[in-house]
Amino acid sequence: MAQQLPPPPPAPGEGRSTRSVLVAIGALLLGMLLAALDQTIVSTALPTIVSDLGGLDHLSWVVTAYLLAATAATPLWGKLGDQYGRKRLFQTAIVIFLVGSALCGMAQSMPQLIIFRALQGLGGGGLMVLSMAIVGDIVTPRERGKYQGLFGAVFGVTSVLGPLLGGFFTQHLSWRWVFYINLPLGVVALLVIAAVLHIPVRRTKHTIDYLGTFLIATVATCLVLVASLGGTTWAWGSFQIIALAVLAVALLVVFIGVERRAVEPVLPLKLFRIRTFTLVAAISFVIGFAMFGAMTYLPTFLQVVHGITPTLSGVHMLPMVFGLLITSTASGQIVSRTGRWKVFPVTGTALTAVGLLLLHQLSRSSSTLTMSLFFFVFGAGLGLVMQVLILVAQNAVGYEDLGVATSGATFFRSIGASFGVAIFGTIFTNRLTGKLQSALSGRSLPSGVDAGSLAADPRALGRLPADLRPAVLDAYSTSITDVFLYAVPIVLVAFAFAWFLKEDRLRGSVTAPDHSETFASNPVERSSYDECARALSVLATREGRREIYEKITERAGYDLLPAASWLLLRIKRHGTVEPARLAEVAPVPLRVITQAAQQIEGRGLARREGVQLVLTEPGAEAVVRLSRAREESLAELLGDWWGPDRPTDLVHLVTELTSEVSGSSRERPHMPEPRRDHSA
């Protein structure tokens, strides 16, 4: 007896009730919330953490350790999820994240907190990538864009909520609750995932680039150590700093050699042969440098220099977040509609430089209105360029590299963020110590208070005589605002790079990415299939179907209702169609189908045979023209991805989406072949 083959795994979303999908999505959103919140909630708590644990010169590493660990771990989580099943990996990531959170809350010294933040980042990277990937396991491509939009909304909300919650917990409970709050949320996510998330294990064999991942993480760590320890802990010319720099260069050379031979490199070097991607990587690095450097040190300015409470410092940061949200959303939408994008990275980098210059003008006497305006300008500049960079990277590569180009652009922003926080910290520490010594030189100080203690613990300000406080506050103020001035030349380099971007025409299937890429500080890695499914998901919405058939009808040269063109193609597929029965299985109201049927009958494109509609000779001719128009529209939408050698998974995606656009997933649609030019 022949061995019976096991049934194929169900398609994404098949056999699932809406309620079970929504509950599962809710648990995934909770996991994403944990990782996203921890990128922003710590910033307003940092001054208090430093006061409690000491080590202002190591403040930057509380942020940097999380960023580096999450960045390095992201590609591993994505590929391990493909091989061993994403549900189990997602639960593992939550557990690692919760263990790291608990340990961070119990930390008794700055080195302990930094180590535990790295552990937390390791889990956070998994929460990011796996929650986005699992969406593709449980919903159809038609629904994917809608649900991934919810994840984008989570990032938008946490960018606002994080500083507020961080300040609230710090002021009214303890800074340790910034980390403890993750525990109940994480436990709920674990229980819900275990109970309701049932996804088929689609094992995809990968050759995981462990060595490449380790090397790029080590190179980044060495360079960040040089940036953060040089000139503070060790002199720039010391043996330790020189050794770290030499080690970083040597490991970078090894990394390049390893990536050239890797079957599935963590960062394909061939991408750097594409000029646009290389420029995008450089600009992304600078944007991450400026954004996270500023977000880390602005709360210190507000709390120490202006004496604002941690909670209110989060409120004062909102204009920057709102500026970023408004311009990133607007620029992404404008680019997707017009196809013109170069103006945004040029304008965005210029406005970011202006914002940094304005932040440099802040002082102890700056009003709330002035600070809010300057914060808004800086955030608006960042927002103009952040969305567009990922979109440009996607447009510059072939389909097979779509996913890695998306995560690659975010990868460089994350590395830039690590450098920005570290270098801003080094400049701040060096400037502060020197300025405090000058301000206190020759002054009579209380016992136990000197420039060193004031630099290590801002709470020592309270023990100073009233006449000395203004000078010390000015030292803090100028030390922080000078940091923004030093960042301006770096952003101007990005401004220069932006002019060299070539404004290639956007593929119709490249749309503005969701906010998970815009606000994520570590790469959200998705496959090319997942990325294309997100962009094309608009095709299968009701509004998308109507727009498609309007364009097809116009291209074919007919003056018909969009539903009439749709109905003609349905008749062609089935031979005959009964309008009343069609309305029962298609997501088109009977009223609309009836109007369409009346129009094609009145134009002589179809005739009645009982209750059935069949094509007439002019109708058959119209269907040929409509089919050709649909073919041309599809080819135009996908550009060079839909060529003779198009990938199989892209064909499957377009087959499924075309079926959904046609209004029925129960039938296998005719797939148009792209017309080939045989005249050459």
C-alpha positions in Angstrom: 0.0 0.0 0.0 1.3 3.4 -0.9 2.2 5.6 2.0 -0.3 8.3 2.6 1.3 11.8 2.5 0.5 14.0 5.5 -1.9 16.9 4.7 -0.2 20.2 3.9 -0.2 22.8 6.7 -3.1 25.2 6.6 -2.6 28.5 4.9 -2.2 31.6 7.1 -5.5 32.5 8.7 -7.2 29.4 7.4 -9.7 27.8 9.9 -9.3 30.5 12.5 -12.2 32.5 14.1 -11.9 36.2 14.2 -12.0 36.1 18.0 -9.0 33.7 18.3 -7.0 35.8 15.9 -7.8 39.0 17.8 -6.8 37.4 21.1 -3.6 36.1 19.7 -2.8 39.5 18.1 -3.5 41.1 21.5 -0.9 38.9 23.2 1.6 39.7 20.4 0.9 43.4 20.8 1.6 43.0 24.5 4.9 41.4 23.8 5.8 44.2 21.3 4.7 46.8 23.9 7.2 45.4 26.4 10.1 45.7 24.0 9.0 49.1 22.6 8.3 50.6 26.0 11.8 49.8 27.3 13.4 51.8 24.5 11.8 55.0 25.8 10.7 54.5 29.4 14.3 54.5 30.8 15.3 58.0 29.5 13.4 60.1 32.1 14.6 57.7 34.9 18.3 57.9 34.0 19.1 61.0 36.2 17.6 59.3 39.2 19.2 56.0 38.5 22.6 57.7 38.3 21.9 59.6 41.6 21.1 56.2 43.3 23.8 54.0 41.8 26.4 56.5 41.0 28.5 56.5 37.8 27.3 59.4 35.7 30.1 58.7 33.3 28.6 55.3 32.6 25.0 56.6 32.1 25.2 56.1 28.4 25.8 52.3 28.8 22.4 51.8 30.4 21.0 52.6 26.9 23.8 51.3 24.8 23.9 47.8 26.3 20.2 47.3 25.5 20.6 48.6 21.9 23.7 46.5 21.1 22.3 43.3 22.5 18.9 43.7 20.7 20.5 44.6 17.4 22.9 41.7 17.5 20.2 39.2 18.5 17.5 40.2 16.0 18.7 38.2 12.9 19.3 35.1 15.0 15.8 35.2 16.5 14.3 35.5 13.0 16.1 32.5 11.6 15.8 30.3 14.7 12.0 31.0 14.6 11.9 29.7 11.0 13.8 26.6 12.0 12.3 25.6 15.3 8.9 27.3 15.4 8.1 30.8 16.4 5.7 30.2 19.3 8.3 28.4 21.4 11.0 31.0 20.5 8.6 33.9 21.3 7.9 32.4 24.8 11.6 32.0 25.3 12.2 35.7 24.3 9.5 36.8 26.9 11.2 34.7 29.6 14.6 36.2 28.9 13.2 39.7 28.8 11.4 39.2 32.1 14.5 37.7 33.8 16.5 40.7 32.6 13.8 43.1 33.8 13.7 41.6 37.3 17.5 41.7 37.6 17.6 45.3 36.3 15.1 46.2 39.1 17.3 44.6 41.7 20.6 46.0 40.4 22.8 47.4 43.2 25.5 49.0 41.1 25.9 50.6 37.6 28.0 47.7 36.2 25.2 45.2 37.3 22.5 47.3 35.7 24.5 47.5 32.4 24.9 43.7 32.3 21.3 43.1 33.1 20.2 45.6 30.5 22.1 43.6 27.9 20.2 40.5 28.9 17.0 42.4 28.7 17.9 43.6 25.2 18.6 40.0 24.1 15.0 39.1 24.9 13.7 42.4 23.5 15.2 41.7 20.1 13.3 38.4 20.0 10.0 40.1 21.0 10.4 42.6 18.1 11.1 40.3 15.3 9.0 37.3 16.3 5.8 39.2 17.1 6.0 40.8 13.6 6.7 37.4 12.0 3.9 35.5 13.8 1.4 37.9 12.3 2.2 36.4 8.9 1.5 32.9 10.4 -2.0 33.6 11.6 -3.6 36.1 9.2 -3.9 36.2 5.4 -1.9 38.7 3.3 -5.1 40.6 2.8 -5.3 41.3 6.6 -1.6 41.6 7.2 -1.2 45.3 6.5 -4.1 46.1 8.9 -2.7 44.2 11.8 0.9 45.3 11.2 -0.5 48.8 11.3 -1.5 48.1 14.9 2.1 47.3 15.8 3.0 50.6 14.3 0.5 52.2 16.5 2.1 50.5 19.6 5.4 52.2 18.7 3.7 55.5 18.3 1.9 55.2 21.6 5.0 54.0 23.5 7.1 56.9 22.1 4.7 59.2 23.9 3.8 57.0 26.9 7.4 55.8 27.7 8.8 59.1 29.0 5.6 59.9 30.9 5.5 56.5 32.6 9.3 56.5 33.3 8.9 59.9 35.0 5.8 58.8 36.9 7.3 55.6 38.3 10.5 57.4 39.2 8.8 60.2 41.0 6.0 58.4 42.8 7.3 54.8 43.3 10.9 54.1 42.5 13.1 54.0 39.3 13.1 50.2 39.8 9.4 50.1 38.8 10.5 51.1 35.3 11.7 47.5 35.0 9.3 45.8 37.4 6.2 46.9 35.4 7.3 44.5 32.7 6.8 41.5 35.0 2.9 41.4 35.3 2.5 42.4 31.6 5.0 39.7 30.5 3.3 37.0 32.6 -0.1 37.8 31.0 1.5 37.7 27.5 3.0 34.3 28.3 -0.3 32.8 29.6 -2.3 34.1 26.6 0.3 32.9 24.1 0.4 29.5 25.6 -3.4 29.2 25.6 -4.5 30.7 22.3 -1.6 30.9 19.9 -1.7 27.7 17.8 0.4 28.1 14.6 1.7 25.3 12.3 5.4 24.8 12.5 6.7 25.6 9.0 10.3 24.6 9.3 12.6 26.5 7.0 16.2 25.2 7.0 18.7 28.1 7.5 22.4 28.2 7.7 22.7 30.6 10.5 25.6 33.0 10.4 26.6 32.7 14.1 30.1 33.8 13.5 29.1 36.8 11.5 26.6 37.9 14.1 29.2 37.5 16.9 31.8 39.5 14.9 29.6 42.4 14.0 28.4 42.7 17.6 32.0 42.5 18.9 33.2 45.2 16.4 30.4 47.5 17.4 31.1 46.9 21.1 34.8 47.6 20.7 34.1 50.9 18.9 31.5 52.0 21.4 33.9 51.2 24.2 36.5 53.4 22.5 34.0 56.2 22.1 32.7 56.0 25.7 35.9 55.2 27.7 38.4 57.3 25.6 39.2 60.6 27.3 37.3 59.6 30.5 38.3 56.3 32.1 41.4 56.0 29.9 43.4 58.6 28.0 43.0 58.6 24.2 46.6 57.6 23.7 46.5 54.8 26.4 47.3 51.2 25.6 43.7 50.1 26.4 42.1 52.5 23.9 44.6 51.8 21.2 44.2 48.0 21.7 40.4 48.3 21.5 40.7 50.3 18.3 43.1 47.9 16.7 41.0 44.9 17.8 37.9 46.5 16.2 39.7 47.0 12.9 41.1 43.5 12.9 37.7 41.9 13.7 36.1 44.1 11.0 38.5 42.6 8.4 37.7 39.1 9.6 33.9 39.9 9.5 34.2 41.0 5.8 36.0 37.8 5.0 33.4 35.6 6.8 30.5 37.4 5.2 31.9 36.9 1.7 31.8 33.1 2.3 28.6 32.9 4.4 25.7 31.1 2.8 23.2 33.4 4.5 25.2 36.4 5.7 23.8 38.5 8.5 24.6 41.6 6.5 25.1 40.8 2.7 28.1 42.7 1.4 26.6 42.9 -2.1 24.1 45.5 -0.8 27.0 47.9 -0.5 27.6 47.7 -4.2 24.3 49.6 -4.5 25.2 53.2 -4.1 21.7 54.2 -2.8 21.8 51.5 -0.1 25.3 52.6 1.0 24.2 56.2 1.3 21.0 55.2 3.1 23.1 53.2 5.6 25.3 56.2 6.3 22.4 58.6 6.7 20.6 56.1 8.9 23.7 55.9 11.1 23.8 59.6 11.6 20.0 59.9 12.3 20.2 57.2 15.0 23.3 59.0 16.4 21.5 62.3 16.7 18.1 61.0 17.8 19.0 58.6 20.7 21.9 60.8 21.8 19.5 63.7 22.3 16.7 61.6 23.8 19.1 60.3 26.4 20.5 63.6 27.6 17.5 66.0 27.3 15.8 64.5 30.4 19.0 65.2 32.4 19.0 68.8 31.2 15.3 69.2 32.2 15.6 67.5 35.6 18.9 68.9 36.7 19.2 72.3 35.1 15.5 73.3 35.3 14.6 71.3 38.4 11.6 69.7 36.6 10.2 66.5 38.1 10.8 63.2 36.3 7.1 63.0 35.3 7.0 66.6 33.9 10.2 66.0 32.1 8.4 63.3 30.1 5.6 65.9 29.4 8.3 68.4 28.2 9.7 65.8 25.8 6.3 65.3 24.0 6.7 68.2 21.5 9.8 66.3 20.1 7.8 63.1 19.8 4.8 64.8 18.2 7.1 66.5 15.7 8.6 63.2 14.8 5.2 61.4 14.5 3.6 64.1 12.4 6.4 64.5 9.9 7.3 60.8 9.6 3.6 59.9 8.9 3.1 62.8 6.5 6.3 62.3 4.5 5.6 58.5 4.2 2.1 59.1 2.8 3.2 61.9 0.4 6.0 59.7 -1.0 3.7 56.7 -1.4 1.2 58.9 -3.3 3.6 61.0 -5.4 6.6 58.8 -5.9 8.9 61.7 -5.2 11.1 61.3 -2.1 14.5 63.0 -2.4 13.3 66.3 -0.9 12.6 64.6 2.4 16.1 63.3 3.4 17.6 66.6 2.2 15.1 68.7 4.1 15.0 66.4 7.1 18.8 66.3 7.7 18.9 70.1 7.3 16.1 70.6 9.7 17.7 68.2 12.2 20.9 70.2 12.1 18.9 73.4 12.7 17.2 71.6 15.6 20.5 70.7 17.2 21.7 74.3 16.8 18.5 75.5 18.6 19.0 72.9 21.4 22.6 74.3 21.8 21.0 77.7 22.5 19.0 76.4 25.5 20.1 77.7 28.9 19.0 77.8 32.6 16.7 80.7 31.8 15.0 79.2 28.7 11.2 79.3 28.9 9.0 76.3 28.6 7.6 77.6 25.3 11.1 78.1 23.9 12.1 74.6 24.9 9.0 73.1 23.4 9.4 74.9 20.1 13.1 73.8 19.8 12.2 70.2 20.7 9.4 70.2 18.1 11.8 71.4 15.3 14.4 68.8 16.2 11.7 66.0 16.2 10.2 67.2 12.9 13.6 67.1 11.2 14.1 63.5 12.4 10.6 62.5 11.2 11.1 63.8 7.7 14.0 61.5 7.0 13.3 58.4 9.1 10.3 56.9 7.2 11.8 57.7 3.8 15.2 56.1 4.3 13.7 52.6 4.8 11.4 53.2 1.8 14.4 54.2 -0.4 16.4 51.2 0.7 13.5 48.9 -0.2 13.2 50.5 -3.6 17.0 50.2 -4.4 17.3 46.4 -4.1 15.9 43.3 -5.9 13.0 41.3 -4.5 15.3 38.7 -3.0 17.0 41.4 -0.8 13.9 43.3 0.2 13.7 42.0 3.7 17.4 42.3 4.5 17.5 45.8 3.1 14.7 46.8 5.4 16.3 45.4 8.5 19.8 46.6 7.2 18.7 50.3 7.2 17.4 50.0 10.7 20.5 48.1 11.8 22.7 51.0 10.9 20.4 53.4 12.7 20.7 51.2 15.8 24.5 51.1 15.6 24.4 54.9 15.1 22.2 55.2 18.2 24.8 53.2 20.3 27.6 55.4 19.1 25.5 58.6 19.6 24.7 57.8 23.2 28.3 56.8 24.0 29.9 59.8 22.3 27.4 62.3 23.7 28.2 60.8 27.1 31.9 61.1 26.7 31.6 64.8 25.6 29.2 65.6 28.4 31.4 64.0 31.1 34.6 65.7 29.9 32.9 69.1 29.6 31.1 68.8 32.9 34.1 67.9 35.0 36.2 70.8 33.6 33.4 73.4 33.9 32.5 72.4 37.5 36.2 72.7 38.5 36.2 76.2 37.0 32.9 77.2 38.6 34.0 76.0 42.1 37.6 77.1 41.9 38.6 79.2 45.0 35.1 78.7 46.6 34.4 77.4 50.1 32.5 74.1 49.8 30.6 72.0 52.4 32.3 68.9 53.6 32.2 66.0 51.1 31.2 68.2 48.1 33.6 68.9 45.3 33.5 68.9 41.5 33.9 65.1 41.4 30.9 64.4 43.7 28.7 66.9 41.8 29.6 65.3 38.5 28.8 61.8 39.8 25.6 62.6 41.7 23.3 65.6 40.7 21.6 65.3 44.1 24.7 66.9 45.7 23.5 70.2 44.3 21.1 70.3 47.2 24.0 70.6 49.7 25.5 73.6 48.0 25.0 77.2 49.3 22.4 79.1 47.3 25.0 81.5 45.9 27.0 78.6 44.3 24.1 76.8 42.7 23.6 79.1 39.6 27.2 78.6 38.5 27.0 74.8 38.9 23.6 74.7 37.1 25.2 76.7 34.3 28.1 74.2 34.1 25.5 71.4 33.8 23.5 73.4 31.2 26.4 74.3 28.9 28.0 70.8 29.2 24.8 69.2 27.9 24.0 71.8 25.2 27.6 71.8 23.9 26.9 68.1 23.1 24.3 69.1 20.6 26.7 71.6 18.9 29.3 68.8 18.4 26.6 66.7 16.7 25.8 69.4 14.1 28.8 68.6 11.8 28.0 64.9 11.8 24.4 65.7 10.7 25.7 68.0 8.0 27.7 65.1 6.6 24.4 63.2 6.3 22.9 66.3 4.6 25.7 66.2 2.1 25.2 62.5 1.5 21.4 63.1 0.9 22.2 65.2 -2.1 24.0 62.3 -3.8 20.9 60.0 -3.5 19.6 59.2 -6.9 15.8 59.6 -7.1 14.9 56.4 -8.8 11.2 55.9 -9.6 9.4 54.1 -6.8 8.0 50.7 -7.6 4.2 50.8 -7.1 4.5 48.0 -4.6 6.9 49.9 -2.3 4.8 51.9 0.3 5.7 53.8 3.4 6.7 51.3 6.1 4.8 51.0 9.3 6.0 52.7 12.5 7.6 49.5 13.8 10.5 50.4 11.4 10.3 54.1 12.0 10.5 54.0 15.8 12.3 50.7 16.5 15.8 51.2 17.7 16.8 47.6 16.6 16.1 46.0 13.2 12.7 44.4 12.7 13.7 41.6 10.4 11.1 40.2 8.0 11.5 38.1 4.9 11.1 39.6 1.4 7.7 37.8 1.2 6.5 39.3 4.4 7.6 42.8 3.4 6.0 42.5 0.0 2.8 41.1 1.5 2.6 44.1 3.8 3.0 46.6 1.0 0.5 44.8 -1.3 -2.1 44.1 1.3 -3.9 47.3 0.3 -4.8 45.6 -2.9 -7.3 43.3 -1.2 -9.1 46.0 0.8 -12.5 47.2 -0.5 -11.0 50.6 -1.3 -8.0 49.0 -2.9 -10.2 46.8 -5.1 -12.3 49.7 -6.3 -9.2 51.8 -7.1 -7.6 48.9 -9.0 -10.7 48.3 -11.2 -11.0 52.1 -11.8 -7.5 52.1 -13.2 -8.0 48.9 -15.2 -11.2 50.2 -16.8 -9.6 53.6 -17.7 -6.5 51.8 -19.1 -8.7 49.6 -21.2 -10.4 52.6 -22.6 -13.9 51.9 -21.3 -16.4 54.1 -19.4 -17.7 51.5 -17.1 -18.4 51.2 -13.4 -15.5 49.5 -11.5 -17.9 46.8 -10.5 -18.9 46.3 -14.2 -15.3 45.5 -15.2 -15.0 43.2 -12.2 -18.3 41.4 -13.2 -17.1 40.9 -16.8 -13.9 39.3 -15.6 -16.0 37.0 -13.3 -18.2 35.9 -16.2 -15.1 35.2 -18.3 -13.7 33.0 -15.5 -16.9 31.0 -14.9 -18.5 31.1 -18.3 -21.8 32.2 -16.7 -22.6 34.2 -13.6 -25.8 34.5 -11.6 -25.7 38.0 -10.0 -27.7 37.0 -7.0 -25.6 34.0 -6.2 -22.4 35.9 -6.8 -23.4 38.4 -4.1 -23.6 35.6 -1.6 -19.9 34.6 -2.0 -18.3 37.9 -3.0 -17.6 40.9 -0.7 -19.6 43.2 -3.1 -23.2 44.2 -2.2 -26.0 42.9 -4.3 -27.1 46.5 -5.1 -23.6 47.2 -6.6 -23.6 43.9 -8.6 -27.2 44.6 -9.9 -26.1 48.1 -11.1 -23.1 46.6 -12.8 -25.2 43.8 -14.5 -27.6 46.4 -15.8 -24.8 48.5 -17.3 -23.1 45.6 -19.1 -26.4 44.4 -20.4 -27.3 47.9 -21.6 -24.0 48.3 -23.4 -24.4 44.9 -25.1 -21.4 43.4 -23.3 -23.5 40.6 -21.8 -26.9 39.0 -22.3 -29.3 37.0 -20.2 -29.9 33.3 -20.5 -32.5 32.7 -17.8 -31.0 34.1 -14.6 -27.4 33.7 -15.9 -25.3 36.3 -17.6 -23.1 35.3 -20.5 -20.6 37.4 -22.6 -21.5 38.7 -26.0 -18.9 39.1 -28.7 -18.2 42.7 -27.8 -18.1 41.6 -24.1 -15.4 39.0 -25.0 -13.4 41.6 -26.7 -13.8 43.9 -23.7 -12.6 41.1 -21.4 -9.4 40.7 -23.5 -8.7 44.4 -23.2 -9.5 44.4 -19.4 -7.2 41.4 -18.9 -4.4 43.1 -20.7 -4.9 46.2 -18.7 -4.8 44.2 -15.5 -1.6 42.5 -16.6 0.0 45.9 -17.4 -1.1 47.3 -14.0 0.3 44.4 -12.2 3.6 44.6 -14.1 3.8 48.4 -13.4 3.1 47.8 -9.7 5.8 45.2 -9.2 8.3 46.7 -11.6 11.4 44.6 -12.3 10.4 42.1 -9.6 7.7 40.7 -11.9 10.1 39.6 -14.7 10.5 36.3 -16.4 12.6 35.0 -13.5 10.2 36.2 -10.7 10.5 34.2 -7.5 8.0 31.4 -6.8 7.0 32.9 -3.4 6.1 36.2 -5.1 4.0 34.3 -7.6 2.1 32.6 -4.8 1.6 35.9 -3.0 0.3 37.6 -6.1 -1.9 34.6 -6.9 -3.5 34.8 -3.4 -3.9 38.5 -3.5 -5.4 38.5 -7.0 -7.9 36.0 -5.8 -8.8 38.2 -2.9 -9.0 41.3 -5.1 -11.3 39.4 -7.4 -13.6 38.8 -4.5 -13.3 35.1 -3.9 -10.7 32.9 -2.3 -12.5 29.7 -3.2 -11.3 29.6 -6.7 -7.9 29.6 -8.3 -7.6 32.7 -10.4 -6.0 33.1 -13.8 -2.6 34.7 -13.3 -1.6 37.1 -16.0 1.8 36.6 -17.5 3.9 39.7 -18.0 4.1 40.5 -21.7 7.5 40.0 -23.1 9.0 42.1 -25.8 9.9 39.8 -28.7 11.0 42.5 -31.0 14.5 42.7 -29.5 
